[in-house]
């Protein structure tokens, strides 16, 4: 119950009963009532803040968060020229690093590697003439005589020795002066000094009996000689190089070797499998035709298969 109501009731009660009391108690009653009412009022005033606080806690809304508007983005933008000026070194380094490989790739693309070779068959490029030994081209005499036979055999020219006397065939091509001549040959079954090779600077295409002979043997030797069949009763052989072993020769049965000869004026340079072997100076014959020879010393029916013959004219140009 409200303390104010209680105080008022007490006051009313004392007023009603005041008629029965003696007058001597009147002053004490008034003092007491005044004191009690004051105490009650004082207590009521002390507790009122709590009530107000409680009411305030119930009805008071939580404070609202007021969002202040931030400045528009354009107000804080840095001018482009300032951004360029303030660009960090790291960004510049990354840009340069990204661009560098592209520049290197372009440089590499412009620089084509040059493959160098000492093999004339490589650095001279495409041959001026080449025979791949296909039937029907008729560059070679296919007749059989007492010395040898010749025939096309599965994309090769097969030469077979029929005696121990050296035999050869001359190609039906023009006279060659300065030139590089090359042939690729596969040896069949063979022994020691059985051999074959190139004959070149032959003065006559028919009834040929002179020229240079560059050959290799089954046991890995090479030689160079000048033959003059018109000198004396039995002809004359001049050795420019007696048979000599060479590491570039592939020896034995089924060995494939490429022989080449470079002719410039009176200089004769020999090549085996693209490697320079030896150089000579001789002016016995300065031009002529070329061909192939076979020489049997030990193996019956010695056979070679010529896969290709080529030449390049004026190689020094």
Secondary structure, DSSP 8 states (H G I E B T S, - for coil): --HHHHHHHHHHHHHHHTTTS-GGGHHHHHHHHHHHHHHHHHHHHHHHHHHHHHHHHHH-------------HHHH---HHHHHHT--HHHHHHHHHHHHHHHHHHHHHH-------S-HHHHT-S-SEEE---TT---S-----SSEEEEEETTEEEEEE-SSS-EEEE-S---BSSEEEEEEEEE-S--TT-EEEEEEEES-SSS--EEEEEEEETTSEEEEEEEETTSTTT-EEEEEEEEEE-TTS--STT-EEEEEEEEETTEEEEEETTEEEEEEE--S--SBEEEEEEE-SSSTT-EEEEEEEEEEESTT-
